[in-house]
Amino acid sequence: MLKRKITTGILAIGLGLSAAGTWAADTQLRIATWLSPTHTMNKDVLPTWGKWIEEATEGRVKVKLEYDVGHPKSLVDMVEDGAVDASWTFHGYLPGRFRLPQMAELPNIKGSPEAISVAHWRVNEQFFNKSGEYNGIQLAGLFVHGPGQVHMREPLKSLKDLKGKKVRIGGGMSAEVGKRLGVSGVSAPANKAYEMLSQGVADGLFMQMDMMKVARFKDVAPYTVKLPNGLYLGSFGIFLSPDFLDRLSDSDRKAVLSVSGEKLSALAGRLWDRADKVGEADIIASGSKVIPASEEDVAYFNQLVADMEDKWLSSVKKRKVDAQAALNAFKEEARNYKPLQL
């Protein structure tokens, strides 16, 4: 830990943190981010949160996005160590630490990404707060991307034809789904997937619709099989550094947190859902084929994933939380969610 503290301390200087005393006058919130600047997270979600923060603090805190700071799986440590003020990441990059959030990734959860994001936040507050998974960081938001679907270089006759195919998959529940579908999983960052598909190293990928446009995967995987609820969801966290919050006055700290949490979770889920709709319309307009899964495919998939909830419940026993009650509440919250006024 000491070595990491020293390393991230040096990195903080490289990011532009000034000498002692500057923070008293500088209330810039630096958020380490990733993905393309045109992605909805960087174009819409984080700037809107920044606007809320600036308004809530009467201009005393302003947000700046920092790119290429580190791999997404390293950003939680950087927030914890105070090298960056805030960040966000995919929970699946750190499966050993984040097991409870996989609840939000389970197949066939009913609800929009906004509903599921807010349900996740509420259930985390009620059931998971003392689990220790977020020790050392201030959780600012939880959200999911839209349903991951099957995108291939060549058309599929059925989901059963995925067996043996080389498919790029992410972490978290998507890896388990790929295993059950019998694919030969290719693990690679999203920014490497285009090259792999174009060269035939991979036959397809599991991905939500928005990235088909943003990352231009539509050019190399133009055949999509769309399940009603997708294959899985992907869960993300947004984090604040306690060091940063400690530098703020009590009123500004409360103001920043007042526009985070449930409200930020709803915003992220809503905008990622909107980006999915834009992405799907774009790939259809460009000539890609989006084929609804057949009744046989849906039944086949549902049978394959039928015990995944039980497997998740078993995986979190050591977290000492009432996981079954949390899962029941999560489904109920998502199913009955009423959109927030943002």
N, C-alpha and C positions, 0 to 999 in steps of 0.2 A: 504493500500500500504506500510506504514511504517513497519508493522509487517512482510509483505512478504519480504521487503528489508532486514530486520534483519535475517529472516529465511534463505533466499537464500545466504546471506553473510556468515552465519555459514556453509552452505553447500559448498560454494566455498572453504572455508578453508579445509573442509573434502575432497574435490576433489584434493587438493594438491597445491592450490595457495599459493605462498610464501609471505614472509614479503615484505613491501614496498621497492621498488627499484629493486627487482629481475626481474620484467618484462622488465626492460631496456635491460637485457641480454638474457632473455628467450622469444623466439618468437615462442613458441609452440601453435598451434591452437587446442584446445581441443574440439572435436565434440561429444556431447552427442547423442548416437544412441540407437537403439532398433532392434528387430527381431534377428534372428540367425546370428552368425558370418559367416555362409555359404551362407546367402542370398546375392543376387547380389548387394544390396545397400551397404553392409558392405565389401563384397569380391571384388567388382569391381568399383562401382560408387564413393564412398567416397575416396578409395585409389587413383583412377585416378585423382580426383580433387586435392587430396593432392600432387600428383606428379606435376600437373600443377602449383600449388601454389609454391611449392619448386623451380621449374625451373624459374618461373616468378620473384621470389624474390631473385634468386641466392643463395638459401639455407638459407636465413635469417628467413623464416617462414616454420615450419614443422607441419604436422598434426598428431594428436593422437586421436584414437577413444576411447570413454569412454562408457562402457556398464552399465546397471542397475542403471542409475542415477535417473530416475523417470519415471512415466507413460508417454506415448507419449503425452497425452493431457496437461501435465504440462510443457513440454519442451519449449513452446513459452514463457511462463512467466519467465522461468529460463534464457533464452537468453536475454529477455528484461531487467531483473534485473542484468545481468552480472554474474550470478552464473556459467554459462557455456559460452564458446566463440561462439559456433555454434550448431545447431541441425537441425532436420527435423521432420515433423509430417504430419499426415493425416488431411486435413482440416475438415473432417467430425467429428473429435473429439471435435471441437469447433464451432458448427453450428451457435451459436449466434454471434460470432465474424466474421466468414468467410462465407459469403453468396455469394459473387461474384464468388469465385472459383468453386461453384457448376455448373457454366456454362460449365466447362470442363468435368463434369460427366454426362451430359445429354445423354440419349439413342440415338443411331443411328447417332452420329457424324462421318462423313466420314474422315478417315485418320489413319495412324499408330500412336502408342503411341508417337513416336518421333515427328511426324508432329503436333499432338495435343498439346504436351508439349511446343514446340517452339511457336505454334500459341497462346497458353495461355500466355506465357511470353510477346510476342509482343503486344497482346491486353491489357494485364495488364499495360504495359508501356504506351500505347497510351490512354487508356480510364479509367483505375481504379487507377491510381497513387495517386489521391487526395481523395480517398474514406475514408482513415483513417484506413482501416482494418490492415495495417501493421505498424501503428504508434508504435514507440519504438523499432523496430527491422529493420535490413537491409535485405531486401529480396535478396537472392543469387540465387534462382532457383525455377522453377515451373515444375512439371511433373505429368504424369498420369501413373497408372499401366495399364496393358492390360485389355481387356474386361472381366468383371465378368461373369461367366457362372453358370449354375445350376448343382450341384453335389449331388447325392443322394445315400442313403444306398441301396435302391431298385429301379429297373427300373421304369420309367414313360412312360405311353402310350402317353400322351400329356401334354403341359404346363397347361391345364385346371385342370389336376389332382393334381396340386400343392395346390389347395384350401384346407385350413385346415391343411396342413402339417406344422410340426414344423421345421423351417429353420433358421439356424444361419445367421444373416445379420449384416453388418457393419453400419456405419452412412452415412450421406450424401444422395445422390440420391438412393443408394441401398435400404435404408429403405422405400423410397417412392415407388420404383419399387415393393418391397415385398408386400407392402400394396395393390397395384393395382392387384397383382397376387393372393391375398387372402390368403397368407401364415400366419401362426401364428409365428410372428417374435420372435426369441430367440436372445436377445442381450448379447453378451459375447465376451471377447477378443479372438483373433485368437488362442492364446496359450491354451485356454480352450476348443476350439471346438473339438479337437481330442477326448478328454475324453467324451464329451457330445454325440458325434456320436457313439463312441464305446459302450456306455452304453444305447443307444437308447433314450436318452433324447431329441435329435434332429434327424429329419429324413433326413436332408441334409444341405447344406450350399451354399451360393452364394460366389464365390471366383474366382480370376484369376488363370490361369493355373500354374504359377510358384510355388505357394504355395502348390499345390497338390503333388509336389515332395518334396519341402523343408520341409514342415510340415508333410509330409507323410499322408495327407488326403486321398490319393488314397487307403490306406489300409481300410478306414472306410466309404468311399463314392465313390465306384468304377464305378458309372453310371453317365455319363455326357451328358447333352443335350446342344449342342453348337449352339448358334445363330450367324448369320453372323457378327453382330457388338456387340455381347454380350448383357447383360442386362443393363449395365451401365459401367462407368469408375470411378476410384477413384483418386482424385486430392491431391497432396502433395506440401508442400512448404519446401524450405531449407533456413535457416535463419542464419545471422551473428549478433553478438552483437556489437552495436555501441561503447561500452566501449572497446572491443577488437580492433576495427578498429582505435579508437582514440589513442591507444598505438603505432600504427605503424607510420613509417615515411610516408610522402606524397607519395613517390614513391612506397613504399611497399603496401600502401593502394590501390593505383591505380592498382598495379600489381595483387593483390588478386581479385579485382573486374573485372579486364580484363579477367580472366579465369573463371568467374562466369556468372550469367545472362543467356543469350541465349545459350551460349556454354554449360554451365552446364546443362541446361534444356534439350538440345538435347542429351547429354550424358546419362542422367538418363532415358529419354524416350526410347532411343535406347537399352540400356542394359536391362531394364525391359522387353521390347518387346522380346529381345533375350532369356531372362530367361523363358518367357512364352512358346516359341517354344521348348526349352529344356524340360520344364515341361510336355508339352503335349506329346512329343515323349516318355518320360519316362513312363507316366501312360499307354500309349497304349502298350508299350513293356512289362509292368508288368501285362497286362491282363485286365486293366480297359476298359470299353466300352465308346467310345466317339461317340455319335450319332448326326449327323447334324439335327437341328430342321426342321420339315416338313414345307412345304409352308403354311399349315393351322396354325401351331404354330407361324410362323413368322407374318402372317397377324393378328392373335389374339393378339400377343404382341404389334405390331405396333398400333393397335386400342386402347389398354389399355394405352399406353404412349403418345398418340397423342397430348395431351394438356400440357405436362410437360414443354415445353419451355415457354408457356404463364404463367404458374404458377411460374416459376423461374423469369420471367420479373416482375411479380407482387410483388414477395418477396423482390426484391432489389430496389424498388421505393425510399425508404428513403435514399439510398446511394447517391442519386443525381448524377448519372452518366447516360450517354446515353446507356442504356443497350441493346436496340434493335440494335443500330449501332455497338456496341461491339460484339454482338452475330453474326451479319451478317459478320463482319470482321473476327471473329474467324473461322467461317465455311470456308470462302474464303481462309484464310491463311492455314488452315489444308489441304484443298482440293488441293491447288496448291503448297504445300511445296516441296522444293528441299533440299535433305539431306546436312547438313553442313559438311565441312571438319574438323574433330576433331583431 
